Amino acid sequence: MYIQNTQHYTQHGQRGFTLVEMMVAVSLFAIVMTVSVGALLSMVDANRKAQALQSVMNNLNVALDGMVRNIRMGNGYHCGSADETSKPGLSTRRDCVSGGELLAFEAFGNSANDTGDQWVYWFENGRIYKSEDGRSTGLPITAPEIQIDYFQVFVTGAENTLNDGGDTTQPKVVLTIQGTAGAEGNAFGVIGDDENVRTTFNIQAVASQRLLDL
């Protein structure tokens, strides 16, 4: 009698899961995996967009740093409107306390007697352009993903008011830039308006002429 009870207990303990238990376990596993994979894809997508946005902002920082460095090393600043194309005009010194959308100057090492070698920065169609030949040619220096909404140049001390013998103000340029930068697409490469990530920026930079001009 004792042996039969032991055999009956052993047979009962070896029974497997029922179909209902298996279905419940598989359903819970599927739900957990769906939520986990969705969260993982969202994190991957957010990380990709953050990296793309950082790359765009790096482009803007490099462009602005280059502008400030070149302006600081140059001289003979000329501030005006973005539609200015006259080479002799770009070579004349001009202040603009109220602001302008174009800055021309004599780059370091260039000849002051050449009226066609001015370096020019100007604002056009939401981008900042640069020319090294008095606007005969020009290329944008900001990425297409950067939309410039406001670009103003303020110049003081460029004009020699004391019989062209200099004044008491060292030439200085102030740059003010406002706009938005963004990255598009998701982890699957699908681009849409709901997938755009954009951030606004407001930057101001100051460059004072290194060459003493007092």
C-alpha positions in Angstrom: 0.0 0.0 0.0 2.9 2.3 0.8 4.5 1.6 -2.6 1.4 2.2 -4.6 0.9 5.6 -3.0 4.5 6.6 -3.9 4.0 5.6 -7.5 0.7 7.6 -7.7 2.5 10.7 -6.3 5.4 10.4 -8.7 3.1 10.1 -11.7 1.1 13.2 -10.6 4.3 15.2 -10.1 5.5 14.6 -13.7 2.5 16.3 -15.3 3.3 19.2 -17.7 1.7 22.6 -18.3 -1.8 22.7 -19.6 -2.7 24.5 -22.9 -4.3 27.4 -21.0 -1.1 27.9 -18.9 1.0 27.9 -22.1 -1.2 30.4 -23.8 -1.1 32.7 -20.9 2.7 32.5 -20.6 3.2 33.1 -24.3 0.8 36.0 -24.3 2.6 37.7 -21.4 6.0 37.1 -23.0 4.7 38.7 -26.3 3.4 41.7 -24.5 6.6 42.3 -22.5 8.7 41.9 -25.7 6.5 44.2 -27.7 6.8 47.0 -25.1 10.6 46.4 -24.7 11.3 46.5 -28.4 9.2 49.6 -28.8 11.1 51.4 -26.1 14.4 50.2 -27.5 13.6 51.5 -31.0 12.4 54.8 -29.5 15.7 55.2 -27.7 17.7 54.4 -30.8 15.7 56.9 -32.8 16.1 59.6 -30.2 19.8 59.0 -30.0 20.2 59.2 -33.8 18.3 62.4 -34.0 20.3 63.9 -31.1 23.6 63.0 -33.0 22.2 64.5 -36.2 21.2 67.7 -34.4 24.6 67.8 -32.7 26.3 67.5 -36.1 24.2 70.4 -37.5 25.1 72.6 -34.5 28.8 71.7 -34.9 28.6 73.0 -38.5 27.1 76.3 -37.2 29.8 76.6 -34.5 32.6 75.9 -37.0 31.2 78.4 -39.5 30.9 81.1 -36.8 34.3 80.5 -35.4 35.8 80.8 -38.8 34.0 84.1 -39.4 35.2 85.6 -36.1 38.8 84.5 -36.7 38.9 85.9 -40.2 37.2 89.1 -39.2 39.6 89.6 -36.3 42.6 89.1 -38.6 41.3 91.4 -41.3 40.9 95.2 -41.6 39.1 97.8 -43.6 35.6 96.7 -42.5 32.6 97.6 -44.7 29.1 97.0 -43.5 26.1 97.3 -45.8 23.0 95.7 -47.4 22.9 92.1 -48.7 22.3 93.2 -52.3 25.5 95.2 -52.5 27.8 93.9 -55.3 30.0 96.8 -56.3 33.7 95.9 -55.7 35.0 99.4 -55.3 32.2 100.1 -52.8 33.0 96.9 -50.8 36.6 98.1 -50.4 35.6 101.4 -48.7 35.3 101.5 -44.9 31.8 101.9 -43.5 30.3 101.7 -40.1 26.8 100.6 -39.4 25.6 101.2 -35.9 22.0 100.3 -36.8 23.1 97.0 -38.4 23.5 95.5 -41.9 23.3 92.1 -43.6 26.7 92.2 -45.3 30.2 92.5 -44.1 33.2 93.0 -46.4 36.8 93.4 -45.3 40.4 93.1 -46.4 41.6 89.7 -45.4 45.0 89.1 -43.7 47.8 89.2 -46.3 45.7 90.8 -49.1 46.6 94.0 -50.9 44.7 97.1 -49.9 45.1 98.4 -53.5 43.1 95.5 -54.9 39.4 96.3 -54.9 38.4 92.8 -56.0 39.9 90.6 -53.3 37.6 91.6 -50.4 36.2 88.8 -48.3 32.5 89.1 -47.9 29.9 87.5 -45.6 26.3 88.1 -46.3 22.8 86.7 -45.5 20.7 85.3 -48.3 17.7 82.9 -48.5 18.1 81.7 -44.9 21.8 80.9 -45.2 25.1 82.7 -44.6 27.4 83.0 -47.7 31.1 83.7 -48.1 33.1 85.1 -50.9 36.9 85.7 -51.2 36.8 87.6 -54.4 34.5 90.6 -53.7 31.3 88.6 -54.3 32.3 87.5 -57.8 31.6 84.0 -56.5 30.2 82.8 -53.2 29.3 79.6 -51.4 27.1 79.0 -48.3 28.9 78.1 -45.2 25.9 77.0 -43.2 24.3 73.6 -43.7 20.9 73.3 -45.4 19.4 71.9 -42.1 20.2 75.3 -40.5 17.5 78.0 -41.2 18.8 81.5 -40.5 15.9 83.8 -39.7 17.9 86.9 -38.6 21.5 88.0 -39.4 22.8 91.4 -38.5 26.3 92.9 -38.5 27.1 95.9 -36.4 30.4 97.7 -37.1 31.9 100.6 -35.1 35.3 102.3 -35.5 35.8 101.3 -39.1 35.6 104.8 -40.6 38.5 107.1 -40.2 36.9 110.4 -39.3 40.0 112.4 -38.4 41.2 113.3 -41.9 41.8 109.6 -42.7 44.4 109.6 -40.0 42.5 107.3 -37.7 40.1 107.9 -34.8 40.0 107.0 -31.2 37.9 103.9 -31.6 39.3 100.5 -32.4 37.3 98.8 -35.2 34.9 96.2 -33.8 32.3 93.9 -35.4 29.3 92.4 -33.6 27.4 89.4 -35.2 23.9 88.5 -34.2 22.4 85.3 -35.6 19.0 83.8 -34.9 17.4 80.7 -36.4 16.5 77.0 -36.1 18.4 73.8 -36.7 16.8 70.4 -37.2 17.3 66.7 -38.0 14.7 64.6 -39.9 13.8 61.0 -40.1 13.4 58.1 -37.7 15.2 54.8 -37.1 13.6 53.3 -40.2 14.7 56.1 -42.6 11.1 57.4 -42.9 11.0 61.2 -43.1 7.9 63.1 -42.2 6.8 66.3 -40.5 6.0 64.4 -37.3 9.6 63.1 -37.2 11.3 66.5 -37.4 13.4 67.6 -34.4 14.2 71.3 -34.4 15.8 73.6 -31.9 16.1 77.4 -31.9 19.3 79.3 -31.3 20.3 82.9 -30.6 24.0 83.6 -31.0 26.0 86.8 -30.6 29.8 87.0 -31.3 32.2 89.9 -31.1 35.4 90.4 -33.1 37.8 93.3 -32.6 40.4 94.1 -35.2 43.8 92.9 -34.0 45.7 95.5 -36.1 46.0 98.6 -34.1 43.9 101.4 -35.8 43.6 104.3 -33.4 
